[in-house]
Amino acid sequence: MSRILLYRRIILPLAIRQALPGYGNDIISMTKATSLYWIITISEITGVSSKIISDTYRVTEVFIVAAAIYMAINFVLSRAIALVENRLGPTRVNRMWHYRK
């Protein structure tokens, strides 16, 4: 087996399987932290909602919609990461061993 094939079939899948939960948590944490970045003049959901509030004076409705958007983004990200983790899990790789007696 060549070195490239060894990395592609053995080492890289094992490394991704070990690193993915930590990276997934970091991705979700960064998504949650973006609500603080609007202070540094990066326009995103919280910054846009603040501008809408200053125009319409509807605080509750705007923040409920912003919270729903953040929840939807984090839900999709966490499900995608869980899907990749399940796809790379050891039970998926060695499924044939469960059926042998």
Secondary structure, DSSP 8 states (H G I E B T S, - for coil): --HHHHIIIIIHHHHHHHHHHHHHHHHHHHHHHGGGGGGGT--SHHHHHHHHHHHH--HHHHHHHHHHHHHHHHHHHHHHHHHHHHHHSHHHHTTHHHH--
